[in-house]
């Protein structure tokens, strides 16, 4: 069971994450997990997800793409969204940095924000 604060997304990222987690558990615990659940806090609903071969292949494809990006030392640019505020990785990702045309502009804006907060 994977708990999410919001509601189901339009894409399949939650489902892929759940399947990837199950695949890791299967490898660690030497077991088979045929299904799993996503619970969304906003809708208070639980969704049953079948972890079939097709879904597992999509996860493997995403893994391969991620490894290729890592091997090339390429970090894709992110799109800033309202979920960035609640994301635990925002300090690593720094989505605002991608929005600005240069690091200098980014630093100037951050300094102004810090001065305004004081």
N, C-alpha and C positions, 0 to 999 in steps of 0.2 A: 504494500500500500504506500503510495507516494502522496503526500499532502501538499496541496497548492493553495496559496492564499486567495487567489483571484478566481476567474472563471475559465472555462475551456478556451484555448487559443484557436485561431483560424488555421494555423499551420499544425504540423504534426510533431513539433519539438518536444512537447510533454510526453507523448507516446514513445518517441525515439529514446528519450532520456530514461523512461521507465524500463524499456526493453534492454537498454545498455546496462542498467543497474542489475536487472535480473540475470543477464548473461554473465556479468562479473560474479554474482553470487553463485551461479551454477558452476563456474570454474573453480571458485574458492571452496565450495562445499561439496563438490562432486555430486550434484543432484540435477534434477530437471524441474524447471518452473514453467508450466504450460500457460499460466494466466497470471495477471496481476491487476491491481486496481489503482485508479487515480481518484483522489477525493479533492473537490474544489470547495474551499471555504465560503466563497461568495454565493455560490448556488446551493451549497449544502447537499451536493449530489456526489455519488460514487459511480465511476464508470469502470466496467469490466473490460480489460484489454486482453485479447488472445495473443499470445506471443508465438505466432506461427512462423513458418520458415520464410515467408515473404517479408515480414517485418524484420526478422533477424538479418536478412540479406540487406535491407535498406540501412540498418544500423552499421553493418560491415562496410557498406559503400561510403557512408559518412565518415567512419573511422579512417578508411583509406584516403579520402580527400583531406581529412585533418592532418594525417601523417605527411602527405605530399606537401601541404602548406608549411608544416613545421620543418621538413627537410629543406625547403627552399628559403626558410627563414622569412616567410611572408605572413604578415598579420593583416587580415581583411579589415577594412574600415567598417565601423559600426554606424547604424542609424540611431540617432538619439530618439528615445521615446519616453513616455511618462514612467515606464517601468524601470528606467535607469536610476531613478531616485531611490528605489527600494532594493536595488541589486547589490549583492554582497561583493561583486567584482568591479564595481565602478572605479575604485582607486587603481586597479590594475589596468582596466580597459581605457579609462580616461576618454569617454565619448566626446566631451567638449573639445578636446584637443583636435579631433578630426574635423570639427565644424569650422575651425579657424584656418585661414589661409597660411598662417605661419606660427611658429613657436613664440616669436616675439609678441604677436597680437594676443596669443593665449596668455602669456605671462602678464601682460599689461592688464588684461581683463581680470585675471585672478587677483592681482595686487589691489585693483580697485574694489573687488568684492570683499577682500579681507579688510580693507580700510573702512568700507561701509559697515561691516559687521562689528567693528570696534566702536 
